């Protein structure tokens, strides 16, 4: 049986023992001081859980990352990053099978990736020679101030210590460089509708759950200046439920429309997008 240890809030340091939500044998705490939601207590097998999952599903992610559809999405995002290009260097944290790093290379960036699970990067490194380090971002051997853009999608919810990751992001950015981070929004309509039935709510897989407020606080704590925070996405049904069709699907889409609009206006979409800039080279 895995041992467990009570941990303080990674954002403000407050120690809270009261459970906020229980699921899959684990518990979340909501810090009463700053509102950050995190796995507490932490079990000793937490770091191995994701590694086992991605080792078992590496083939699926390789197929997805190098599909035409995914590559088109990568290229669309890279066009947004072009305005920040100065050094011509880009880093993806949690690059998984390397599809985005591959697309960035093709667009003329000197692209780097960080991914702790070596199994999912084997194909990309072997076939395309992608520059991927198999480690956690805190341990990456990369130059200070070396990147125009640091990008991460669906990764920061996996981090037990966001503070350390945010500080590393700031260190790696050049002055004027931009961090672009997407993650789960616990303060969303989707969580209100689905609660623990939402697939992304799992204290083993996702030990850190953010709101727009706590994302802003983590970025400011690390010394990054906020450019913008937005949210998007609403779900009424859990991912495992059967897809609706016909009139039922149309009815659900009509019902979803006002929430989709409000999710952007009130920052209650289920995905947070943070854009922040390094404006000062001093630590």
N, C-alpha and C positions, 0 to 999 in steps of 0.2 A: 504493500500500500504506500502511496506517495505521501510524504510528509508535507505539512503546510506551515506557512508563516504569515503572520499579520504584518501588513506593510502600511506606511503612511501615504497620504495623498502625494502623488508625484508633482502636482502643480503647486500646492501651498504648504505641504508638510503636516497638515492636520492628521491626527490619528483617530479613525472612526471604526467602531466594531459592529455597528448596526447594519444588518443586511438590507439592501435595497431590492434585490431580485435574485431568486435562485433558479438555476437551470443546469441540466446535464451534470449534476453533482458538484457544481461550483456556485459561487456567490459573487454578486456585484455589491459594492458600496457606493452610495452617492455622498460625496464630501459635503457636510453641512456648511462648511466655510466658503468654498468656491464653486461647488456644484459639479465638479469632475466626477464621472462615473468610472470605476475601475474594479478589476477583479481583486477581491480581498476576503479571506486569505488567499495567498498564492501557493499552489501546489508545486512540488519539485519537478513534476513531469510536464509543466506548462511549456517549456522551451522545446520539448520533443514532440509535442502534439502536432504542430504544423508540419514539422519535418517528415513525420510518418505519413501524413495526408498527402503532401506534395510528391513524396517518393512514389506513392502508389498511383498517383494520377498524372504523372509527368507527361505521358503520351497525349492525354487530352489537351493539356496546355500548349504543348508544342504545335499540335494541329491547329489550335485556335489562333495562336500568336502569329503564325505565318500564313494565315488564310488571307484571301483577297479582301474580304470585308474588314478584318482587323487592321490590315495594312493601310486601307483607306482612312480609317479612323485616326491612325497614328499620323498620317500625312496631314490631315486636317488640323490636328493639334499642333504639329510642328510649324505650320504656317503662322499660327498665333505667336509662336516663340521667336520667329524671325526678327521681330522688332527689337529683341533684346540681344541679338547676336553682336558681339564685339570681339571676344576671344575665339569664338567659334566652338566652344566646348560646352557640352551638356552632360548632365548626370541623371540617371534614373535610380531611385532608391526602391528596392524590391522589384527588380526587372523581370522576375519569373523566367519564362522561357526565352526572353530577349527580343521579342518582336518589335518593341518600340526602339530599342537600341539599334536594331538592324535598320529600321526605317530612317532613323536619324543619320546613321552612317551614309545611307544612300542619298540623303539630302545635303550631304557635305559637312555635317557636323563631325567634330571629334567626339564621339559618343562613348560614355562609360556607363556601366551598370554595376549595381550591388545587389547580390542575392545570396542569402545564407544557405539555401538548399541547392547543393551542387547537382543533384539528379536532374532538376528541371533545366539547367543551363548547359548540360553536356552537349546536346545536339547543336545549339547555336555556337558554342565556342569551337566545336570541332569542325562544323561545316562552313561557318562564316567568319571564324576568327574574331568574334566579338570580344571587346575589352570588358570583361565581367569579372569582378572580384567576388569570390564566395565567402562572405563574411557578413556581420552585422554592420550597419552604417557607422556605429561608434568606433569600430576597429578598422575601418577602411584606410588603406595607404594611398591617400590622395592629397594633392597640393592645396595649401591654404589659399583662398582667393582665386582658385583655378577655374571657376565655372560661371558662365553667363546665366544658366538656368539649372536649377535642381528640381526635378519633377518626381512625384510619387502618387500613385493611385491605388487605393484599397490596400494600403500597407500600414498606416499609422495606427489603425485599430489593433494590429497585431503586436504593437510594441509595449512591453511592460514599463518602459521608462521614456515617455515622450520628451521629457526635458533634455535628456542626453542627446536624443536625435535632433531636436530643434537646434541645440547649440552647435552640433556638427554641421547641420545645414548652413547655418550662418557662417561658420568658419570656412566652408568650402566655396561659398559664393564670393565673387569679386564685388567690390563696392559698386553699387548700381545693379547688381545681379538680382534675379527674381527666383523665389521659391514658389512652386505651384503644387499644392497638396490637396488631394481629394480623400475624404474618409467618411465614416458613418456619422449620422446625426441622430443622437439619442433624443433630442428635443424636436422630434418630427411628428407629422401626422401619421406616418406609417407606424411608428412605435405606439402612438395612441390607439390606433386601430387594431394592431396585431399583438402588442405586448411581447411576452416571451415567445409567442408563435412566430415572430420575425426571425428568419434564418440567421441574420447577422448578429442576433443577440445570443452569445455563447461565451461564457467566461473562460472556457478553455482555449478557444480560437481567437477571441477578440478581447483581450484584457483591458483595453482602453477605449472608452466610448465618449465622444465629444459632443458638445453643442457649439453653436457659433460663438457663444460667450467664452467658453473655455479654450476653443481654438485661438481666439484672439489673445487670450491671456498667455497661452503657451508661447505664441509668436513674440509678443511684447517682452515676455520674460527672457527670451533668448537674445533680444536686441534687434529683432526684425521690425520694420515699419509696415503696417497694414496698407495694402493697395486696395483690396476689396475682399469681401466675404459674401458668397452667394450660396444658395442651396437649390436643389432640384430633385424631383422624383417623389411619387406617392404610390403606395400599394394598399389595396383593400384586402388582398388575399395572400396567404403565404406562398412561397416559391413552389412548394411541393404539390399544391392543389392543381387539379386538372384545368387546362386552359379553356376559357369560355369561347363560344362561337355564336354566330348568328345574332339574334336580337338581344340575347343576354350580354354578349360582349359590347354591343352598341350601347345598351343601357348603362353598363358599368363605366364606359368611357365618358358618357354624358355626365354621370354622377361624379366622376373623377375630375372633370374639367375645372370647376371652381376651386377645388383643393389644389390643383396643379398651379393655378394662378396665384392663390394665396400663399402657397409654399415658397414662392419666390419673393413675394412682397413681405411676408412675415418671417422669412428664414426658417421655414418648417418643412422643407424638402428632406428626403431621407439621405441625400448626399451633400456634404459640405465641400465647397471649393474655396480654398484659401489662396490668395495671391499676396505675397509679402516681399518687401525689398530690403536689401542690405544697403543702408545709406551712409554708414560710418565704418571706417576700417579699424577703429580703436576697439579693443576688448575691455 
